[in-house]
């Protein structure tokens, strides 16, 4: 698959990191509940190698997936890493033995998290680290993130981090972080149905900052829409491919990181970059959010 078929390219602002707009999210490589090893370790390795062979050069991960498991699989599958591969990780949580999700936001926690990522990925420095605000569930939660961003900025000055991003943040938190250090990407919950970040996406686009939707296909409650299904039928595609294609059309700063543990599903996701949506289809899809009662 040629690079142009992966949605075109994007260069993170102020960096030399250029990626295809369709990347890969590695969370599903861990076992059920993002805990422990996968049922098919060889299959997990095969998915990663297939993605890179197809031109994907943006992988999203975290050392709290598993924990440690996902990063170790990435290292097993791809190390030594091919030139140009950008690995983005995130901090802000930990996974104790009871499989819960705990905050890990003290300076000590964040520093330890960086070192865990470095060790398990087999790297000397991390390309991009997102500070992930752990709100209620996957919802946003206002509050200062200055202390945590300052810690990451210090780790950047020490050479352990090259660039800094944010995840699950409000516009006010983005502005607060930008007063401390350069921000190259924001990763929030967004898709054709869940449109809370429309104004933020446009603001980041004006600044050339990447916006990376997590749950681009609805996450734990997959998107369902007759409009989406009808458009897919006309295009000879799946509804999920159309949902991904809509995101690529939505704004040039949007990067996709759909996750899967299946090579066949991976190929299906990547093929979304080849879909062209007409102005009429885009208008129909834009109207979905108004028809759906999204729980905030």
N, C-alpha and C positions, 0 to 999 in steps of 0.2 A: 504494500500500500504506500503510495507516494505521500510525502509530507503534506502536500496541498489538500489531500483528502481528509486530513485530521483537523479540519476547521481553520487552517492557516496558522500563522505564528504570532507570538506575543513576546515582547521583551520586558521583563520586570524593570520598573523605573530605576534609573541610577545604577544599573547593573549590566553585566555582560551575559546575563542568563536569558537565553531565548528558548522558548518551548513551543511545542505544538499545542493548539488550544484544546485538543482532546487528550487528557492524561489518564491516569489510573489511580483510583483510591484503594489502598491496601487493607482497609479494616476487615473485610470479609475473608482475608486469608487466615485469620485466627479461628479457633473453634467456636461452637455455639455460644452466644452471649458475649462475643469478643473475648473469650477466655480459653486458654490452653491451646494445644496444637490442633491443626485442622484434621478432619477425618482422612483426608487424602493429601499428605505432604507432597508427594510427587506431583499431584495435580496443581498444587499451589505454586510450585516452582515452574511448572509448565506455563501457567497463566502469565507469570512475570516475564518469562523469556519470550513468549509469544507477543506480549505487548511491546517490548523493546524491539523485537525483530520487525514489528509492523510500523515502527517509527515513533512510538510513544517515548517521550523523554522528560516527562513530568510525573513523578510518583509521590503520592501523598500518604504519609504514615504517621505513626506515633509509637514511642516505646511503651506507652500504657495499653496498647493493643496486645492482649495476650495474657499478662504483660510480657514484653520482650520478644514474644513469639514472632510477630509480624516482621519486625526488623531483622531478626535472625534468619527468617526465610528469604527476605530481600537480599541479605548478604550472601546466603548460600546460592541463590539463583543467579546473581548478577555481579558479584565481586570477583575480580577487579572491575569496577564500574566503567562502562563505555564513556568515551569523551562526550560531553554535552548533556549527560543525564543529570537532571535536577531533582534532588530528593528534598521534599518539604516535610518537616515534622512539626509536632505541636507539644506544648507543655501546659500544665494546669491541673492535672489529675493524677491519681495513682490507683492501683487495684490491689487491695489487700486480699488475703486468702479467702475471705468470705465472698469474693467476687463482686463486691460493691464498688462504687465509684466515689473516691474521696478527693477533696480539694488538696492540691499540692502546689501552694502559691507563695510559700515563704521563700526568702532568698536562698536558704539552704535547699529547699525542695527543688526550686528551679535550677539551681546549679547542679544538683545531683541528676536531675532529669536530662540536662544537656550531656553530662558525662555518660549516662546510660545509653542515650541515643548514639553518641560517638562510638562507644565500645561495641554495641550490638550491630551497628551498621558497618563498622570497620572503617571509620573516617577520622581524619584529623580536625576537620571543621565541618559544620553543618551549613548547607547552602542557604536555607531559609528556615527560621523557627517561628511558628505562630504561637502567640500567647492566647490560650483558649479560656475564655471566661465561662466558668461552669455555673450557669444560672439554674433556675428551677426547671428540671427536665432539659429540653432543648430550647427553652425560651430565653429571651434577652433579660438582662437584669442591670439596671443602672448602678453606678458606683465607680469610685476612682480605681483606675488600674495603673496609676503612676508608679507605685512601688515596684510592681512586677515588670513593667516595661523598662524601668530604670535598671533593674537587675539584668535584663537581656541586653540592654545597651552596653552595660559594663562588660558582659561576656563577649559582646561583639568587639569591643576595644581590645580584649585579650586575645582575639583571633579564633575563638571557639565557634563563633557564629558569624556568618558573612552578612546576612540580611534578616530583617525582622518583619513579621506579619502579625495579624490579629485574627481571632476567630470568635464567633458568637458575640459580637459587639454592637453597640449602638453608635449612631453618628457622633454623639458627644464623646464617647470613649475613643473613637478614631481621632477626633480632634485633640483630645488630651494626649494621646500617644504621640501624635505628630509634633507636638510642642517639645517632646523629649528626644525623639529620634526619627529617622526616615522610616516610613512604612511602605512596603512594596506590594502587599496584598492583604485582602480582607476575605475571610471565609465564613459565610453565614448561611442559614437555612433559607433557600429560595428555589422556586420552580414555577411552572406555568400557572399553578393554582395559588401558591403562597407567595404573594407579591409585596410583602411589607417593605422590602428594601429598594423599591423602585427609585426613589429619590436619591438614596445613598449610592446606588449603582451609577446613576448619571453624574453625581458629584465626583465619584472616584474616576470615572471615565475622563472627565475634564482634566484630572490630574495625572492621567496615564497609569493609575494604580489598578492592579488586577483585582477582580472580584471572582471568587471561587465558590459556587453554590454547593453546600453539602445538602444531601437529600434531593438531588436534582430530579429524581424520579419518585419522590414522596417518602423515601426512607422506609420506616417500619409499617407505614400504611400507603402502599403503592397508589399512584395517581389513577383515578378512574373518572372518565369523562366521555360522554357520547360524542362531543365535539372533537376530542382527541382521536377517538376511534374512527369517526367518519373521515377525518383528514388522513389518517393512516391508511384507510381503505382506498382512498383516491390515489395515494402516493405509492401503494404497494409496499408499505413499510409497517412496522409495528407501532402501536401507540407510544411506547417508550422511546423509540427512535425519533419520533416526531417531537416528543417533549424535549429531548436533547438538542435536536436541530433548532427548536424555537429558542433555546437558551443561546445558542451560537448566533442567531439572528438578533437577539435582544440587544446586545451591546458588544462592541469589539474588545472590551476589556474583560469579558467573561471567559473564564477557563473552566473546563469540565474535568471532574475526577470521578466518573462513575465507577463503582466497585463491583466485582464479581469474583467468584471462585471457579468459574467455568470458562474454558477457552471459547466455546461456541457463543456464549453470552458476551464475552469480551469482543469478539469479532462483530457481533450485532451492534454493540454500543459504538464501536469505532466507525461502523458504516454510516452512522447518523451524520457524520461530517460530509457525506456526499449528497445529502438531501437538500434540495432547493425548495423553499416555501414561497409561494406566490403572495403578493400583497393581500389578496382576499383571504387566503388561508391564515396568514399572520393576524389579520384583523379578527377572524373567528377565534383563533387561539387566545388573542389578547383579551377577549371577552369572557374567557372561562372563569377567571377569578371572581368576577362580579356575580356569577351564578352559583358559586360554592360558598357555603357557610364555613369559613376557616376559623377554627378555634384558636384564639390567641392566648 
